[in-house]
Structures are given as C-alpha cells and as structure tokens.
C-alpha cells in the first residue's frame, strides 16, 4: 500500500472515530441540558464535584426586511434595533480583479484575502 493510500485509509478511519465521538458528545450534551437549569438566553454555570459546567443558550435573531420597512417609522432611527454589517463581496472582488484590473487597483488596498483551511473529501473507491 502506498503512503498516499495509507493516509487516505487513516483519514477515513479518523473521520469515522470523529463522527462516533461527536454523536457520543451530542448525546451527553442532551442529558446535561435535561439535568441542568438552563437560562432562556445567555450562560449558566454550575459547580459540582470538582467540575465547572457552563451551558450557553444562544438566541438567533433575524429581521424580516419587508416587515421592517413597514414598521421602522414607529421608532426614532436612534432606537432602531438594527445594525448593518459591511463585508467583502468575494464575487465582486474577483470580478473586478479579473475583469477590471484598473478599477480594482483603485480599491484593492481596502481588502484582505487569505487562504482558509484546505478541505478534503475521501471516499472508498469500490
């Protein structure tokens, strides 16, 4: 067996072990959630027999843009529970860099691009 095939086999084995461990952890977390008093939002900490258990209950909030447009006039803008997030548009950056380099050069210094973690998918070839 080649070194690459050995790495592929070991990777698959590690992924299986990881999945099994993840399922076990999720089962334990479900039991902990049943056993502890969990706040409806935020962190709760319990100290028991040498362990400190902190459970955090996040709450995700989204805004319905159409509904917001209808009701936003009921509040002063300073009281709007809205924040705008500026982020780079990867498609737009790539388009400018590849198709309009002169325009891209005018704004490129305001953007940072760095490679992320390489992802792999390995399957047994049957």
Residue frames relative to the residue before (quaternion, step in Angstrom):
aa qw qx qy qz dx dy dz
X 1.0000 0.0000 0.0000 0.0000 0.00 0.00 0.00
X 0.4336 -0.7080 0.4962 0.2540 3.57 -0.87 0.96
X 0.6595 -0.5054 0.3778 0.4084 3.55 -1.28 0.37
X 0.6500 0.5172 -0.3197 0.4559 3.59 0.99 -0.81
X 0.6506 0.4977 -0.3140 0.4801 3.59 0.99 -0.80
X 0.6207 0.5291 -0.3358 0.4711 3.59 1.05 -0.72
X 0.6508 0.5075 -0.3116 0.4710 3.58 0.97 -0.85
X 0.6408 0.5182 -0.3213 0.4665 3.58 1.00 -0.83
X 0.6526 0.5064 -0.3102 0.4706 3.61 0.93 -0.89
X 0.6777 0.4957 -0.2888 0.4600 3.58 0.89 -0.98
X 0.6181 0.5432 -0.3373 0.4573 3.59 1.07 -0.77
X 0.6600 0.5016 -0.3057 0.4683 3.60 0.91 -0.94
X 0.6437 0.5179 -0.3153 0.4668 3.57 0.97 -0.84
X 0.6558 0.5050 -0.3054 0.4708 3.58 0.95 -0.88
X 0.6406 0.5169 -0.3254 0.4654 3.61 1.00 -0.80
X 0.6363 0.5138 -0.3328 0.4694 3.61 1.00 -0.78
X 0.6521 0.5078 -0.3046 0.4734 3.58 0.94 -0.92
X 0.6401 0.5367 -0.3070 0.4561 3.56 1.02 -0.90
X 0.6617 0.5042 -0.3041 0.4642 3.58 0.93 -0.90
X 0.6475 0.5150 -0.3122 0.4669 3.56 0.98 -0.87
X 0.6622 0.4957 -0.2972 0.4768 3.59 0.93 -0.90
X 0.6393 0.5295 -0.3214 0.4556 3.58 1.00 -0.80
X 0.6537 0.5027 -0.3116 0.4720 3.60 0.93 -0.86
X 0.6348 0.5196 -0.3211 0.4732 3.59 1.03 -0.80
X 0.6579 0.5083 -0.3086 0.4621 3.60 0.92 -0.91
X 0.6560 0.5140 -0.3110 0.4569 3.60 0.95 -0.87
X 0.6260 0.5247 -0.3273 0.4751 3.58 1.07 -0.74
X 0.6555 0.4980 -0.3046 0.4791 3.60 0.95 -0.87
X 0.6400 0.5254 -0.3250 0.4568 3.60 0.96 -0.82
X 0.6334 0.5209 -0.3333 0.4652 3.60 1.00 -0.76
X 0.6516 0.5026 -0.3090 0.4768 3.59 1.02 -0.79
X 0.6327 0.5244 -0.3259 0.4674 3.59 1.01 -0.80
X 0.6471 0.5281 -0.3176 0.4489 3.59 0.94 -0.90
X 0.6574 0.4944 -0.3054 0.4798 3.59 1.08 -0.69
X 0.7181 0.4800 -0.2478 0.4387 3.58 1.00 -0.85
X 0.7388 0.4050 -0.2147 0.4940 3.60 1.13 -0.62
X 0.4539 -0.6079 0.5566 0.3385 3.52 -1.32 0.32
X 0.0978 -0.8056 0.5843 0.0066 3.55 -0.57 1.18
X 0.4491 -0.6696 0.5206 0.2809 3.56 -0.92 0.94
X 0.5637 -0.5988 0.4393 0.3617 3.57 -1.16 0.50
X 0.7770 -0.0196 -0.0087 0.6291 3.58 1.26 -0.36
X 0.7360 0.3892 -0.3031 0.4636 3.55 -1.00 0.85
X 0.6307 -0.5590 0.4071 0.3522 3.54 -1.36 -0.21
X 0.1150 -0.7493 0.6501 0.0528 3.53 -1.18 0.78
X 0.1178 -0.8062 0.5774 0.0524 3.58 -0.85 0.93
X 0.0833 -0.7728 0.6290 0.0152 3.55 -1.02 0.94
X 0.1751 -0.7524 0.6266 0.1031 3.57 -0.99 0.90
X 0.1667 0.7903 -0.5721 0.1429 3.58 -0.74 1.04
X 0.8740 -0.1215 0.0536 0.4674 3.54 -0.90 1.05
X 0.7824 -0.3511 0.1751 0.4836 3.56 0.76 1.03
X 0.6680 0.4491 -0.3065 0.5081 3.59 1.25 0.17
X 0.1834 -0.7257 0.6507 0.1276 3.52 -1.17 0.67
X 0.0649 -0.8059 0.5884 -0.0115 3.57 -0.51 1.20
X 0.0474 -0.7864 0.6160 -0.0010 3.55 -0.69 1.13
X 0.1006 -0.7812 0.6158 0.0223 3.53 -0.73 1.14
X 0.1193 -0.7986 0.5883 0.0433 3.56 -0.79 1.00
X 0.1568 -0.7791 0.6043 0.0576 3.55 -0.79 1.11
X 0.1505 -0.7935 0.5826 0.0910 3.58 -0.32 1.19
X 0.1563 -0.7385 0.6434 0.1274 3.53 -1.27 0.43
X 0.2377 -0.7792 0.5689 0.1131 3.55 -0.67 1.11
X 0.0936 -0.7921 0.6023 0.0340 3.53 -0.89 0.95
X 0.0630 -0.7732 0.6307 0.0218 3.53 -1.05 0.86
X 0.3035 -0.7297 0.5752 0.2114 3.53 -1.21 0.43
X 0.3368 -0.6871 0.6085 0.2102 3.53 -1.05 0.85
X 0.3767 -0.7802 0.4530 0.2102 3.57 -0.22 1.29
X 0.6511 0.5095 -0.3253 0.4590 3.61 0.92 -0.82
X 0.6789 0.4725 -0.2911 0.4808 3.59 0.88 -0.92
X 0.6291 0.5456 -0.3360 0.4400 3.59 1.00 -0.80
X 0.6310 0.5394 -0.3343 0.4463 3.57 0.96 -0.84
X 0.6675 0.5073 -0.2985 0.4560 3.60 1.09 -0.70
X 0.7949 0.3470 -0.1600 0.4713 3.61 1.00 -0.76
X 0.4980 0.7047 -0.4241 0.2749 3.60 1.14 -0.38
X 0.6100 0.5782 -0.3466 0.4165 3.61 1.13 -0.54
X 0.5654 0.6104 -0.3791 0.4049 3.60 1.26 -0.24
X 0.7409 0.3108 -0.1904 0.5641 3.59 1.28 -0.30
X 0.5320 -0.5661 0.5078 0.3723 3.52 -1.25 0.47
X 0.6048 -0.5847 0.3863 0.3782 3.62 -0.99 0.71
X 0.6266 0.5455 -0.3494 0.4333 3.62 1.04 -0.64
X 0.7030 0.4384 -0.2560 0.4981 3.62 1.24 -0.36
X 0.4151 0.7170 -0.4721 0.3013 3.60 1.23 0.01
X 0.2974 -0.7558 0.5537 0.1839 3.61 -0.81 0.96
X 0.4454 0.6671 -0.4429 0.4005 3.53 0.86 1.07
X 0.0242 0.7588 -0.6491 -0.0483 3.54 -1.14 0.57
X 0.3454 -0.7345 0.5560 0.1791 3.48 -1.08 0.82
X 0.1998 -0.7827 0.5826 0.0900 3.55 -0.89 0.94
X 0.2073 -0.7644 0.5994 0.1160 3.53 -0.71 1.09
X 0.1147 0.7855 -0.6014 0.0902 3.54 -0.86 0.95
X 0.5906 -0.5836 0.4260 0.3593 3.51 -1.21 0.54
X 0.3004 -0.7072 0.6121 0.1872 3.56 -1.11 0.77
X 0.3498 -0.7811 0.4777 0.1981 3.57 -0.18 1.30
X 0.6438 0.5227 -0.3271 0.4530 3.59 0.95 -0.84
X 0.6736 0.4933 -0.2913 0.4671 3.58 0.93 -0.90
X 0.6336 0.5271 -0.3288 0.4611 3.59 0.99 -0.81
X 0.6826 0.4823 -0.2922 0.4648 3.58 0.85 -0.97
X 0.6244 0.5410 -0.3434 0.4467 3.57 0.99 -0.81
X 0.6854 0.4795 -0.2951 0.4617 3.58 0.78 -1.00
X 0.6671 0.5131 -0.3097 0.4424 3.58 0.85 -0.94
X 0.7487 0.4137 -0.2180 0.4698 3.58 0.95 -0.86
X 0.8085 0.3107 -0.1294 0.4828 3.58 0.99 -0.81
X 0.7812 0.1825 -0.0923 0.5898 3.57 1.19 -0.50
X 0.0382 -0.8630 0.5026 0.0336 3.60 0.72 1.03
X 0.6074 0.5505 -0.3675 0.4393 3.61 1.07 -0.60
X 0.6695 0.4788 -0.2917 0.4873 3.57 0.97 -0.86
X 0.6354 0.5374 -0.3264 0.4483 3.58 0.97 -0.88
X 0.6458 0.5404 -0.3288 0.4276 3.59 0.96 -0.83
X 0.6073 0.5680 -0.3484 0.4326 3.60 1.19 -0.48
X 0.8096 0.2676 -0.1113 0.5104 3.60 1.09 -0.68
X 0.4319 0.7570 -0.4282 0.2387 3.59 1.25 -0.31
X 0.6244 0.5735 -0.3509 0.3975 3.59 1.01 -0.73
X 0.6402 0.5352 -0.3243 0.4456 3.60 1.21 -0.37
X 0.7089 0.4341 -0.2395 0.5017 3.59 1.28 -0.15
X 0.1707 -0.7493 0.6313 0.1046 3.52 -1.19 0.65
X 0.0428 -0.7760 0.6290 0.0176 3.56 -1.01 0.83
X 0.1038 0.7850 -0.6055 0.0801 3.56 -0.80 1.00
X 0.5315 -0.6507 0.4336 0.3257 3.57 -0.98 0.79
X 0.3657 -0.7167 0.5539 0.2140 3.55 -1.12 0.73
X 0.7291 -0.3834 0.3197 0.4682 3.53 -1.34 -0.26
X 0.4467 -0.6753 0.5208 0.2707 3.56 -0.96 0.89
X 0.2262 -0.7752 0.5779 0.1176 3.56 -0.93 0.93
X 0.1383 -0.7818 0.6034 0.0740 3.54 -1.14 0.63
X 0.0560 -0.7305 0.6766 0.0738 3.51 -1.27 0.51
X 0.0099 0.7910 -0.6100 0.0462 3.55 -0.68 1.10
X 0.0467 -0.7825 0.6209 -0.0083 3.54 -0.95 0.96
X 0.5093 -0.6123 0.4917 0.3521 3.52 -1.16 0.52
X 0.3273 -0.7546 0.5465 0.1572 3.53 -0.85 1.07
X 0.0297 -0.8372 0.5453 -0.0273 3.57 -0.23 1.28
